[in-house]
Amino acid sequence: MIKNYFKIAWRNLRKNRLYAFINILGLTVGIVSCLMIGIYIKHELSYDRFNQNADRTVRVTMDYNFGGETQKVAVTGTKIGPQFKRVFPQVADFVRTYKRTKIVSYDNQLFEEQNFFYAEPSFFKIFSFKLVKGDAANALSTNDKVVITESTAKKYFGQEDPIGKVIKVGDKNFMVSAIAADAPSNSQVQFDFIAPFNVLDAAKTEDWTSANYITYLLLRNKEDIQPLAKQITGYMKAVNKNEMKITGSQHLTFHLEPLTSVHLHSNLPDSFEPNGSITYIYILIVVAVLILVIAGVNYVNLSIAQSAGRGAEIGIRKVLGAAKQQLFKQFIGESLLVTAIAGMLSVALAFVMLPFFNRLSGIQFQLSALFDPVILLCLVTLAIIIGFLAGAYPALLLSNVKLAKILKSGFSFTSGQSVRRSLIIFQFIISIFLIISTVVILQQLSYIRNKDVGYNKSNVVVLPVDYKMVPQVDAFKKVVSNIPGVESVAAANNEPDDVKWGDAIQTKDGKSLSVNALPMDEDFIKTMQLKIVAGSDFSLTDVLQVDTTHQYKNFRYTFMLNESAAKALGWTPEQAIGKEISKNYPGRIKAVVKDFNFKSFHDPIGPLLIFLDHDQTSDIFVRINGNNTASVIPAIEKIWKDRVPFRPFEYKFLDEDYDALYRTEQRTAGVFTTFSALAIVLACLGLFAVTAYAVMQRTKEIGIRKVLGATIGNIILLISKDFLWLVIIATVIASPIAWFTSHKWLEDFAYRIAIHWWVFIAAGAASLIVAGVTVSVQALKAALANPVKSLRSE
C-alpha cells in the first residue's frame, strides 16, 4: 500500500512539473536556510561549554565611579582573584589573565604575535584546554616556561619536537614546556602562547584599581554564583569605606558573569574577543522561520491550486471505496515525498553554499559541521514537520470532499480562493518586513560609515609600537615625515576610535570626574584633524614641561578636555582654558576639543582627558596622501627595517579598525540582504505558479473577452489587479511591524538614523513592481493566446 502511495505521488510530481519544481525549490531553499543558520546558532550557543567546569566558572567585572558617570568594564586589578579566594570559601580557585601583542623570535625568525597570554598555573585547571604534550601541573610552574599551541609549534619548529626549545619573547627567553591543542572556535579565550602571570611586574603587588586584567573564579558549586555576588557587593562597601576611603556616589565594586553567558549576554568593553549578541541570535531564528514559512505557504497555495485538477482521481477513489483516512495518507505521503527530496537537495546545496556562508558569518565552518548528529536529527525532524504541516490543510481539504458533489458539479470549493489570497498576503508581509528591516540596517551602517566622527580616519596608517621602540619614536617620526606623500606623523597610546584608558581627574575645589584618557604627543591633534573649539594646540613648550627627571620634581601636565568633560565640570569651553586640574600630578587646561566618537556608536560620548605623554606610546599614526599609497608604504617599510630590526613590519589602516567595531552589524546586514532577496524570490515563485493556475482557470473567459474586443492591456490589467492589490494590503500590514522591530534595534545605538516614511513606500513599490512583473508574464501569455484555440479547447 505504501509503495503504491509513493508511486502515485511520483507520477503526480512528473505530471505537474512546474508546480513540483517550485515546491521543491522553495522547500529546499527554506530548509537549507534553516540548516545554515542552525549551524551558526549552535556554534554561538555552545560558546565555552566545552569546559568541564563551565557551569561553575565566572568572570569578574568591575563597576566604578570616581566622579561623573559610572563605568563598567570587563577588566579588574590584580588583587581581586587572590583576595576573593582568601575571603570567600565559595571560591575554589582563580586565574588572572592578560593578553598582549608580543614580538617572538626563534632561529632568526621574527613574528608579531597577537594572542600572547599571561596566566597562572590554575589556567589549565579552570579551563579544559587539552595538552597534547607536557604536564598541566608543571607547564607554568616556573617563570621561564611557556605553553604553545599545535599550530604555533608547526609555524616555528616544523616537524621538530618543540619541548625544551628556547624562544625569545621581547628580551626574555622562555623554554617550551608543553603543547596545547588549538583553542576551539567557540572559546572566548583564543591563545597561541601562554606565559606565567608572575613574569609581569604587576603580579608583584595586589591592587584593586589597576584595571588591565581579566579575572576568572572557579566556584565550588554552580549554585554559589548569586549568593556570592551579593556577598561581594556587601564586602566591597566595607572596602570602599575603610580601605579606599571613598563615599557618596563614588564607589568600586565587582560583579560575576557566568562563563557561558559572557559571549552572548555581555556587552562590556575590554573582552578578549568581540562578543556576539543574543538579540542577533533571535533575529536569525526569526529570519530562518520566516523563510521556511514562505516556502511552506507556497506548498499549501499550489496544492490548493492544483486540487481542482484532481477531482476525477478523488471521485474514482471514493467510488472504489477509499476512506477519508486513505485519501489523507495519500496526500500527506505526497507532501512527505516532496519534503524528503527537498531535504536531500538542501544538504547538497549546503555543501555548495558553505564557503559563501563562512564569509557571511565570519566563522570558518568545516564540512563536518553538516554531519553533526544534532544538526542531522534536526534536519530530519524539520523535514517531517514541514511535510505534515504543509500537507495537512490540502490533505484534509481533498480527503473531506463529498462524492455526490464531485459527481454533480466537479471538484471545487468556495474557500480555496480566499485561502490562496490570504496566503499570498502572508508571504508578502514577510518579504516586505524583511526588505524594510534590511533597508534600515543598511542605512544605519551607511550613517556610521559616513557620519563626521570628529576626526579624519581616512588615509591613516597605524604602526604598532612596543616599549623597546618608544625611545626611538621621535627620530623615526622625523625620518618618515620626509617621505614624499606623508602629510604628518603622530604617536599616541590608543587609536581614537576605541579609547580604553580609564582614569579620574580632580579640580582645585575638590570635584572629581571619571574620564577616559588618551595620552599622545604634540602632533596627534594635527594628524587626526581634531577640532579645537577653545584654546590652542600643544607646543614644544608643553612637551618640555613633562619633565620626569629629578624624581618628577618639575613635572607638570598640559591637558585638553573634550566638550563633554568641560560640561561635566560645569565649564564652557572658554571658561575651561587655564583652569588647573590634577591627574596624580597637576596641570593646566590648554584647549577644549570638539566632541568626537572615541568609542562605538553604541555608546554616548563621555568625558575625555587628553594629555602629553611620550612614554605611553603604543601606536604611530602616519597620515598619507591617498594618491601615493603604493609608494609610501614600501618607503615606510624600508625605514622600519633599518631602524627597528627587532620588530617585523606590520601595519593597518585606521578606517579598517573603525569598520571592525561594527562587524556584528555588518554580518547582520549581510544576512538580512541575502534572506530578504530569497524571501521575495520565493514569494514571487509562488505568485507565478498561482497566477499560472488562475490564467488556466480563466482561459475561456479571456478568449470570450478578446473576441468581444478586449485589448492586450485590458487582459493584463484584468488578471494583474486582483493579485497586485494583495501586495498593497501586505505592505500596509507589514509596515508598522517593520517599524516597531527596526526602532527597537536602533535603540541599541546612542547615535542613530530616523526611520523615514519613504522607506515603507519604497519597499512596497519594489515588491509591487517585482510582483507586477511576475504576474504580467503570465497575463501577457494569456493575452497573446489565440482566442479561437482557447474557446475550442475549452
Steps between C-alpha positions, in 0.01 A plus 500: 500500500776747599691415182185575299457837675852608411467372143190716446667793675799472264268491198324815619833678540602406146160603363513845665866583444466878540321478833730221621810701406378811683399299807827310519709809428317704763523230767867435416587868543298515823661189647856594397446844654398338828788253471769767456354731762459203734872420469587859585258520796623168642855633483410826675295331773781251567755771586729387786279199580782260408657590836421234758471766771301743284193497725700608808746739338431875504669808360543790743405842361565841651248777573643831620424869537761752614289800390278541196339198334531141623738289290465126444787298354604137463848558645602513864803566718743234620356470852155365418586134436728431798297715743166341412652154543627600844171659610228286341497121559281454191803582278696183428758665276568798275704593196612845387558538128658768286515515120766695315660531161861378528800461271615138498820375337660161439781396267511839323121498455318808629122516548252743653262282698153638578387225739772488763342420837623520855325277753555315826547119517134467602410595140506134395303397808217747440487470120491172307764576239668171415876457515623264228851507651612599846352500850230753593617509863853608405444681169515845663674407826802729447537842344711380208241260357252557218217293350438518125222364280536230234467748213761726662734202542477424127551867416825528699642146510350311206531126565747541789400428858456845665524374859809648664566744217567863597319793338557868560206722598612860491825488698413194709564132424230238557524123477212316333357279774180372340295496179127571520239412243380807309221676686155412361331768291222519761736616773524863610859427605705471180873460562817400317738536796448487877775629730489514882308796642771549764736624227305827494611780731134552597491153654742611772236716668129469560292797389123558485490759223772427239238374256698313236437134577213258446435290808311170513382324814435127536220449753442186702136477389307664215227592750748733672502761220208717613565478877869580445414800280291645786780436750753676275277808482484522879869428540602773252286757684719439804816518287382829347446653842787360706780427252445731201339785694239577231140586580184642350437425133864397456547127523691195384333161482508177302245276332501140382417386146448125444759385246239358263305826485791733426505460121134569431381694802788735590573826321784623718812645339847345526391138449746263333281449195220710344181379665200372313145597584205289606282756319660407169449132577128566543499700177663215308251249640211724391651548153551124450145424613355772274683364196376153581145627551505663155610171345230312694235754397605450137441129541156547654403758241605289203342186645168683528542640150557152358212345690240577234691285252481197727122476518483195273771319698326567831161402360626167365677424827183569698285290262747212546459528877788720613448633853587848619801364689638333186465820295656700780797262516541523122523878499717515813726242335538728199592786731757289685651388168542862390661600831725191494628599154541860619685382812752298298550785255548744788794297632660501154433875468650559845829351379504751215392796716732437797790720375257786434340453841844500665568842349158621609531376859872565549549145634686229309266202530628167366293259293490272804265753665228385259527146637467597863251247650296780657482688168405184305234406755357853481505483120304174490256623765456828314427323171237279666336794678493707181358206306213460746430869560521604135302200381239482774261771375494389134473136612204572728338711231533236231413199715184660646335591169163325451462248216153632403642849452777370273256298285253789475719807436861388496757578764491855634486673834405851589770558759792429268527842344486690827752267662740540205471878516555503876811290460637728226445800728678317781799423278537860392459626858810296587688614187421869548584478872844360411553760228418793732718357778789454257471858372503636857807294593685609185406863564635480856826345379528769232439762768778349711744493207425853381423694819755757605652328804703807590830395346620390155550123497579471128853438367655445842752215532530355852834348610505312835778591744644319802697627800832422329423735214358787710837683536536497119151629416595869461794422269290256301224761458744757361635262236155378394375862477748559218352228278318655200127444549514506882301793637561458874606244763385466861509257792248409771406233748175399326325525169241780513212264411536284812651682799525245782701688764284578805610765749380774733575872538449747782444875492649745750166525680498125564263385224585156350411366156541155346634532149642307211855616438714521187874562540651638178779707354489859378423400138193284563235774490631621163542151352153382601355839403315536829316832535602738780202712610692703760867546580794387287690187402790345692840660444865419569477703823228265623719201417788639705271534805452123504830469685550161663852573629592561865224263614229705324592809704422741212235285332183672377231380263341695217139385456221518248139407565221413265178702512324232710770507768492882519121491531513230770730726701258791459709705255448633151794429265622858542471486880702176515811656342769562762321307778723275709408135543690200630563142386741388770705802389359848432468673165310773320233461233635638176212418264158345462443278196168441332334178611597204283394135509784328687288186541241331281165659416340270757642720774435873554802732501627532856765717670845469342836621632784560251853550626861495379698186584768363266572202727151346453522467122343182357433606140649728237255665259616602152262714296575452132380644176249248370649520152846379609416190707682260266830686540468623860447159667822343356692814600373475860584129502860568393549754780336263748731209411805725527406653835281233663666167413361338816138532380342373177335767288126482568249769410128558460273786402303686766171482310529118490502486881210744507297272273591201718309659791179430308581153365195348672269757339666445161440127526139562599457724196648228281264239643195725459594599145551138399185366657285795397596425141416132555167590659388722213615244241310221675190715538511586130550135405183415686320797346618390155359151546170618648464753217566225246224295654263800510568570130435136415167511688395815309614391154144491364411838656812661352418353158145643508627843613749509212228407249290785639786744441708503820856625441821346632517778762144422612585134548824573689318747729214250555735229623757719675278724712364219716849393602665842525237613750622217723852648500362843595308345791818314608696828497243669724515212750879449490598866538408556869650163597826587321504849653465362853774236467737738320444766764580253778821397319608862455454568871822307558691789337563827681528666155252380242294589196134597496276253318357691202151445360631453148672173602159334535374647171817390323482146642135469399569645154794264446288202600216626280730533199652154546158345557361695202770366272439149630125520440535682167705217351206265534244769419684594179518135399122469544434829318705392197335156477275427200138536631368254240733232627413583861122476441529183296715322756283618786 
